[in-house]
Amino acid sequence: MKFKGFGDHDYLTALLQGLFVTFLWSTSYILIKKGLQELPPLTFAAYRYMISSIFLLAAAFFRKGRINLKVKKGLPKLFLLGLFGYSVAQGLQFLGLSYLPAVTVTFLLNFTPGIVLIFGIVFLKESPALLQLIGMIVALFGAYFYFAAPLSGTEFFGIIVTLISGTGWAAYMVLSRHFLKEDGFGSLNLTALSMFFGAVVLMISALLIEGPRGLSLYEGGIILWLSLVNTSLAFMLWNHALKRVKAFELSILQNTMLIQIGILAWIFLDEAITALKITAMAIVFVGVIIVQIAKSKTSSTRE
């Protein structure tokens, strides 16, 4: 794998954009933890993604004057994407954050590449490279050290919920790649419509489980920022960066969120991180990087 030199101005700009997006996404965890002190998790997630999807749908419409997709054939697939990517992945992530520290949720979600690897084995019949297996073993070794202390019942529930959230996001990524490649959906249309369908399911679930809920000015401010800046703007910047930077290179930047959130949670949420947990996080980080490097090398060989 060859990285472009930092003398390439466009490449460096795109790289910095990607890093900025990871920072925005890292601050999301802090804002969500703050908002969860007032708002129930499903209601919080539903408001965030409903507002963001409406904004993205408007952007898609004004960009070309119409939503470009085959409605009868495309909507069921987009609904399925929304169910996995937002109703399951994001809704349960908010729920997990109501039970676990922000850094623990981020730590668990770093196993998503491993879940994608398993999906590839089961559904795509893709055999993993030896280096990928080694990376997963290293990551699991780090998880063993991170959760060395006995868990309470609520912590265990939060872990299960968060792992299901990561599984939903892994399914979303695999299906998104397939639909973008095979069905010709534009990335903006795919994201906006799948997010809207997922938000509708979240909103219905929130009403049934948590009941109707209004918003205070403080709560509304957090949701608007998360919707318009940390979701809509971040999505557009991330896709713009993808035009110049390989997805693999950006995914490495995304893994730095584990470190960013650890620092932000320590500063703003008073979440202490022990030396053992820092070591465990470093081990998992290395394991995930090994998996992604192996994946990149495998992809290059096939091409």
C-alpha positions as CSV (number, residue, x, y, z in Angstrom):
1,M,0.0,0.0,0.0
2,K,1.4,3.4,-1.0
3,F,0.5,6.6,0.7
4,K,0.6,9.8,-1.3
5,G,3.1,12.4,-0.2
6,F,2.1,15.3,2.0
7,G,3.3,17.6,-0.8
8,D,0.0,16.8,-2.5
9,H,-2.0,19.8,-1.3
10,D,-5.4,18.3,-2.2
11,Y,-4.6,15.1,-0.5
12,L,-3.4,16.8,2.6
13,T,-6.5,19.0,2.7
14,A,-8.8,15.9,2.3
15,L,-6.8,14.1,5.1
16,L,-7.3,17.0,7.4
17,Q,-11.0,17.1,6.6
18,G,-11.3,13.4,7.5
19,L,-9.5,14.0,10.8
20,F,-11.8,17.0,11.5
21,V,-14.8,14.7,10.9
22,T,-13.5,12.1,13.3
23,F,-13.1,14.9,15.9
24,L,-16.8,16.0,15.3
25,W,-17.9,12.4,15.7
26,S,-15.8,12.0,18.9
27,T,-17.5,15.1,20.4
28,S,-20.9,13.5,19.5
29,Y,-20.3,10.9,22.3
30,I,-19.7,13.7,24.8
31,L,-22.8,15.6,23.7
32,I,-24.9,12.4,23.7
33,K,-23.8,11.6,27.3
34,K,-24.8,15.1,28.3
35,G,-28.1,14.9,26.5
36,L,-29.0,11.5,28.0
37,Q,-29.1,13.2,31.4
38,E,-32.4,14.7,30.3
39,L,-33.6,12.7,27.3
40,P,-34.5,9.0,27.0
41,P,-32.1,7.3,24.5
42,L,-34.5,6.2,21.7
43,T,-36.2,9.6,21.6
44,F,-32.9,11.4,21.5
45,A,-31.7,9.2,18.6
46,A,-35.0,9.6,16.7
47,Y,-34.9,13.4,16.9
48,R,-31.3,13.6,15.8
49,Y,-31.6,11.4,12.7
50,M,-35.0,12.6,11.7
51,I,-33.8,16.2,11.5
52,S,-30.6,15.3,9.8
53,S,-32.4,13.1,7.2
54,I,-34.8,15.9,6.3
55,F,-31.9,18.2,5.8
56,L,-30.0,15.7,3.6
57,L,-33.2,15.0,1.6
58,A,-33.6,18.7,1.0
59,A,-29.9,18.9,-0.1
60,A,-30.4,15.9,-2.5
61,F,-33.6,17.5,-3.9
62,F,-32.1,21.0,-4.5
63,R,-29.0,19.5,-5.9
64,K,-30.7,17.8,-8.9
65,G,-34.3,18.9,-8.5
66,R,-35.4,15.3,-7.8
67,I,-34.5,12.1,-5.9
68,N,-32.7,9.9,-8.4
69,L,-33.6,6.2,-7.8
70,K,-35.9,3.5,-9.0
71,V,-38.6,3.8,-6.4
72,K,-40.3,0.4,-6.6
73,K,-37.0,-1.5,-6.7
74,G,-35.0,0.8,-4.5
75,L,-37.2,1.6,-1.5
76,P,-37.2,-1.8,0.1
77,K,-33.4,-2.0,0.0
78,L,-33.1,1.5,1.5
79,F,-35.6,0.6,4.2
80,L,-33.5,-2.4,5.1
81,L,-30.4,-0.2,5.2
82,G,-32.2,2.3,7.5
83,L,-33.3,-0.5,9.8
84,F,-29.7,-1.8,10.2
85,G,-27.8,1.4,10.0
86,Y,-29.9,3.7,12.1
87,S,-32.8,2.0,13.9
88,V,-30.4,-0.8,15.2
89,A,-26.9,0.7,15.0
90,Q,-27.6,4.2,16.1
91,G,-30.6,3.6,18.3
92,L,-28.9,0.9,20.3
93,Q,-25.7,3.0,20.5
94,F,-27.6,5.7,22.3
95,L,-29.1,3.0,24.6
96,G,-25.6,1.6,25.2
97,L,-24.3,5.1,26.1
98,S,-27.1,5.3,28.8
99,Y,-25.5,2.2,30.5
100,L,-21.8,2.5,29.8
101,P,-19.1,5.2,29.8
102,A,-18.5,6.8,26.4
103,V,-15.0,5.4,26.1
104,T,-16.2,1.9,26.8
105,V,-18.9,2.2,24.0
106,T,-16.2,3.4,21.6
107,F,-13.9,0.6,22.6
108,L,-16.5,-2.0,21.8
109,L,-17.4,-0.4,18.5
110,N,-13.8,-0.7,17.4
111,F,-14.6,-4.4,16.9
112,T,-16.9,-3.5,14.0
113,P,-14.2,-4.4,11.4
114,G,-14.0,-7.8,12.9
115,I,-17.7,-8.2,12.6
116,V,-17.5,-7.2,9.0
117,L,-14.8,-9.8,8.5
118,I,-17.1,-12.5,10.0
119,F,-19.9,-11.4,7.7
120,G,-17.6,-11.7,4.8
121,I,-16.8,-15.3,5.8
122,V,-20.5,-16.3,6.4
123,F,-22.3,-14.4,3.6
124,L,-19.7,-13.7,1.0
125,K,-17.7,-16.9,1.4
126,E,-14.5,-14.8,1.6
127,S,-11.7,-16.6,3.4
128,P,-9.8,-14.3,5.8
129,A,-6.0,-13.8,5.4
130,L,-3.8,-15.2,8.1
131,L,-2.8,-11.6,9.1
132,Q,-6.5,-10.7,9.6
133,L,-7.0,-13.6,12.0
134,I,-3.9,-12.6,13.9
135,G,-5.3,-9.0,14.1
136,M,-8.6,-10.3,15.5
137,I,-6.8,-12.4,18.1
138,V,-4.7,-9.4,19.2
139,A,-7.9,-7.3,19.5
140,L,-9.7,-10.0,21.5
141,F,-6.6,-10.2,23.8
142,G,-6.9,-6.4,24.4
143,A,-10.6,-6.8,25.2
144,Y,-9.8,-9.5,27.8
145,F,-7.6,-7.0,29.6
146,Y,-10.1,-4.1,29.3
147,F,-12.9,-6.1,31.0
148,A,-10.6,-7.8,33.5
149,A,-12.8,-6.5,36.5
150,P,-16.1,-8.3,37.2
151,L,-19.1,-6.7,35.4
152,S,-22.4,-5.7,36.9
153,G,-25.7,-6.7,35.4
154,T,-26.3,-3.2,33.8
155,E,-22.8,-3.1,32.4
156,F,-23.3,-6.5,30.8
157,F,-26.6,-5.4,29.3
158,G,-24.9,-2.3,27.9
159,I,-22.1,-4.4,26.4
160,I,-24.6,-6.7,24.7
161,V,-26.6,-3.7,23.4
162,T,-23.5,-2.0,22.1
163,L,-22.2,-5.1,20.3
164,I,-25.6,-5.5,18.6
165,S,-25.3,-1.9,17.6
166,G,-21.9,-2.6,16.0
167,T,-23.3,-5.6,14.2
168,G,-26.0,-3.4,12.8
169,W,-23.5,-0.9,11.5
170,A,-21.4,-3.7,10.0
171,A,-24.4,-5.0,8.1
172,Y,-25.1,-1.4,7.0
173,M,-21.6,-1.0,5.6
174,V,-21.6,-4.3,3.8
175,L,-25.1,-3.7,2.3
176,S,-24.3,-0.1,1.4
177,R,-21.2,-1.1,-0.5
178,H,-23.2,-3.7,-2.4
179,F,-26.1,-1.4,-3.2
180,L,-23.8,1.5,-4.3
181,K,-21.9,-0.9,-6.6
182,E,-24.6,-3.0,-8.0
183,D,-27.7,-0.7,-8.0
184,G,-26.1,2.6,-8.8
185,F,-27.5,4.6,-5.9
186,G,-25.9,7.9,-5.4
187,S,-24.2,8.2,-1.9
188,L,-26.3,11.3,-0.9
189,N,-29.6,9.7,-1.9
190,L,-28.7,6.4,-0.3
191,T,-27.7,8.1,3.0
192,A,-30.6,10.5,3.1
193,L,-33.3,8.0,2.4
194,S,-32.0,5.2,4.5
195,M,-31.5,7.6,7.4
196,F,-35.1,8.8,7.0
197,F,-36.5,5.3,7.1
198,G,-34.4,4.4,10.0
199,A,-35.4,7.6,11.8
200,V,-39.1,6.8,11.2
201,V,-38.7,3.4,12.8
202,L,-36.8,5.0,15.7
203,M,-39.5,7.6,16.2
204,I,-42.3,5.0,16.3
205,S,-40.3,2.8,18.7
206,A,-39.6,5.8,21.0
207,L,-43.3,6.8,21.1
208,L,-44.3,3.2,21.9
209,I,-41.6,2.5,24.5
210,E,-40.7,6.0,26.0
211,G,-43.9,7.9,25.2
212,P,-44.3,11.4,23.7
213,R,-41.5,13.8,24.8
214,G,-41.1,17.5,24.1
215,L,-37.7,19.3,24.1
216,S,-36.3,22.1,26.2
217,L,-34.2,24.8,24.6
218,Y,-31.0,23.1,25.9
219,E,-32.0,19.7,24.6
220,G,-33.1,21.1,21.2
221,G,-29.7,22.9,20.9
222,I,-27.8,19.7,21.4
223,I,-30.0,17.8,18.9
224,L,-29.7,20.5,16.3
225,W,-25.9,20.6,16.6
226,L,-25.7,16.9,16.4
227,S,-28.1,16.7,13.4
228,L,-26.7,19.6,11.3
229,V,-23.0,19.7,12.2
230,N,-22.0,16.3,13.5
231,T,-24.2,14.3,11.1
232,S,-25.1,16.3,7.9
233,L,-22.0,18.4,7.6
234,A,-19.7,15.6,8.7
235,F,-21.2,13.3,6.2
236,M,-20.6,15.7,3.3
237,L,-17.0,16.4,4.4
238,W,-16.3,12.7,4.8
239,N,-17.5,11.9,1.3
240,H,-15.6,14.9,-0.1
241,A,-12.4,13.5,1.6
242,L,-13.1,10.0,0.0
243,K,-12.6,11.6,-3.4
244,R,-8.9,12.0,-2.6
245,V,-8.1,9.6,0.2
246,K,-8.5,5.8,0.1
247,A,-11.3,4.4,2.3
248,F,-8.7,2.3,4.1
249,E,-6.6,5.4,5.0
250,L,-9.7,7.2,6.3
251,S,-10.7,4.1,8.4
252,I,-7.4,4.4,10.2
253,L,-8.2,8.0,11.1
254,Q,-11.6,6.8,12.3
255,N,-9.9,4.4,14.7
256,T,-8.2,7.3,16.4
257,M,-11.6,8.2,17.8
258,L,-10.9,5.7,20.6
259,I,-8.1,7.9,21.7
260,Q,-9.9,11.2,21.1
261,I,-13.0,10.1,23.0
262,G,-10.9,8.8,25.9
263,I,-9.3,12.3,26.2
264,L,-12.6,14.2,25.8
265,A,-14.4,11.9,28.2
266,W,-11.7,12.4,30.8
267,I,-11.9,16.2,30.4
268,F,-15.6,16.7,30.1
269,L,-17.2,13.7,31.7
270,D,-14.7,12.9,34.4
271,E,-14.4,9.3,33.1
272,A,-11.2,8.0,34.6
273,I,-9.0,5.7,32.5
274,T,-6.6,3.4,34.3
275,A,-3.2,2.4,33.0
276,L,-4.5,-1.1,32.4
277,K,-7.4,0.2,30.2
278,I,-5.0,2.4,28.2
279,T,-2.8,-0.6,27.5
280,A,-5.8,-2.7,26.5
281,M,-7.1,0.1,24.2
282,A,-3.6,0.3,22.6
283,I,-3.6,-3.5,22.0
284,V,-7.1,-3.4,20.4
285,F,-6.1,-0.4,18.3
286,V,-3.1,-2.4,17.0
287,G,-5.2,-5.5,16.3
288,V,-7.8,-3.5,14.3
289,I,-5.1,-1.8,12.3
290,I,-3.6,-5.2,11.5
291,V,-7.0,-6.4,10.3
292,Q,-7.4,-3.4,8.1
293,I,-3.9,-3.5,6.6
294,A,-4.5,-7.2,5.8
295,K,-7.9,-6.3,4.2
296,S,-6.2,-3.6,2.1
297,K,-3.5,-5.9,0.9
298,T,-6.1,-8.6,0.1
299,S,-8.2,-6.1,-1.9
300,S,-5.1,-4.9,-3.8
301,T,-4.2,-8.5,-4.7
302,R,-7.6,-9.3,-6.1
303,E,-7.6,-6.1,-8.2
